[in-house]
Amino acid sequence: ADPGNAEMGGRKGGRRPKGGDDGQGGSRRGKKKGGHGGGGKDQGPTLKEAQRLEQKAEKNGSRGKYSEQALAGFRQAIDLYLALYDGGAGPAAEECLVGLAGCYMGSAECKAGYLSTLTHVTQEGPVKAEARFLAQQCSECYRKLLQRTDLEDREEVLVNLGNALSVWAENAETGPEVIELLGKALSAYDESLSIRSDDADTHLNRGDLLQKMAEELADSGDHVQSRRAFAEANSAYEACCSVTDSIKGDDLVGLLESWGANLLGMAQSEGCGPEERRELLGKALGHLTEATAMEVTATRAMNTIGDCHVAMAETVGLGPQQRLGHLEQAVAAGYQRALAVDRSNLDASVGVAEVHAMSGKAFREAGDVAAASTHFAAAAAGYERIFADQELWRDFGGCADRSDFLYNAACACALAGRPSEARQALEMCLSFGLVTQEEIVKEEDLRCCL
């Protein structure tokens, strides 16, 4: 039997949340040094207290997670740093700027984490505006440091400036503004590399930023520039590989994960033909498999392996058994392995549910009603388990991620012959303000709900 074309359907291809350990593009690598370093005889009690508050706030929060306690600590530290700096800190002025930049950066990332708690898309504007302001203030601190002629570790300050501009871009209002800010961040990384060309972390940051830029350009419809950015990111990862030394603590696994994700993005980009697609996905799987061999808990690599097999299954020209084989591999070699490491892994949990939905559609097209029903039921059950798990639900990003998830959950429930549950999911999806009734009416999978 021919299971047909194994396409996901649903909203935006079942996009899963980004960010954290499993996020596309990895995490920014910052630099601890930003001036003459902490400590020393020039520090007075006020500076030491500000630094203590900053360190306490960092412990109370974590990147991308909202914490009111952490925000309050950063505010206290900022007030002390500003009072000392505005009062003419003398030799400690540089340390004040370094501390202010760190606090603004921590506050911006913490504030952005609040997006995961919102219930309607209209609530996102004010939160992003605050995060933008904080990231902008962080950038200004690093620019002031760069104006100093006696600045040590200039290349590290430039990396931190690039990171701040990246956070600013993540919270920008418009696509063109995002791309402009990413371009400025890229310039900061490039200038840093012109001073120290063998810094693996900076090359890795540069590749991750270019990958993000490629995605933004694709979203804007500029597919030519998008493919160029993907290619440039690939070159950045190659440069990173040439200077990476895991013995010195360089993140080789992170490099392989980011590199694999970028090759997957290139394979899925507009204008990529079937042969090039298969070649790119093969290279991606090679890097990702190597990452899992080096680190058995590399869940980001495992999930991206699953994504690569799903992309393989959607490649034009494959026979039915090949397509189903890749879907099975997506679970066995990818998502299920990640769940064996971390049973609360959101990307893997959603990946398994998506593959069941895809398999159900494929078997339905082939006329195998029994197999289709089994997979649709498994997909619906998978989505329901995720929604019922508050820890997983909190791991979603902003309103768009939750809305898309609920839309796809509604489709899965409808396909499983459970219209009542599908309507409940749709009602919650609509509450986020991103999906319209017109879209729902046009969705074939939701006919039983109309």
Summary of the structure (lengths in Angstrom):
residues: 450
radius of gyration: 23.5
end to end distance: 31.5
largest distance: 78.7
contacts: 1603
relative contact order: 0.10
helix: 76%
strand: 0%
